[in-house]
Amino acid sequence: MPQERVLLLNPNLMKPVVTPIALDYLGWVLKKNGYDVDLIDLSFSSDIDKALEQYFNIDFPVAVGITVRNMDDAYYLR
């Protein structure tokens, strides 16, 4: 029986790229509990619509987790 799949999505487009550590934590817990976990990090995508379309044409996750963070890029020189 195939495992259920969960998609974790980072929609943050700010530069410099800041790693979405919350998705790492959540992904670890999901894997530990038997889920297959995919990650789409849109901060590296030049075409967001295409990236999402390509994913959903192939995979059908039971849930999508989207990270939300404030607009501060945590870069002290800004």
QUITAPE-V327863 format. One record per backbone hydrogen bond with DSSP energy under -0.5 kcal/mol. NH is the residue of the N-H (numbers start at 1). CO is the residue of the C=O. E is the energy in kcal/mol with one decimal. If there is no record, write none. Layout:
# QUITAPE-V327863
nh co e
NH CO E
NH CO E
This chain:
# QUITAPE-V327863
nh co e
6 36 -2.7
7 63 -2.4
8 6 -0.5
8 38 -2.9
9 65 -3.4
10 40 -2.7
11 9 -0.7
21 19 -1.8
23 20 -1.4
24 20 -0.9
25 21 -2.1
26 22 -2.6
27 23 -2.8
28 24 -2.1
29 25 -2.0
30 26 -2.6
31 27 -2.7
32 28 -2.4
33 29 -1.3
34 31 -1.9
35 30 -2.4
36 4 -2.8
38 6 -2.7
40 8 -2.5
41 39 -0.5
42 10 -2.3
42 40 -0.8
44 41 -1.6
45 42 -1.5
51 47 -2.3
52 48 -2.4
53 49 -2.6
54 50 -2.8
55 51 -1.7
56 52 -2.7
57 53 -1.5
58 54 -0.6
58 55 -1.5
59 55 -3.2
62 5 -3.1
63 5 -0.8
65 7 -3.1
67 9 -2.2
76 74 -0.7
78 75 -2.1
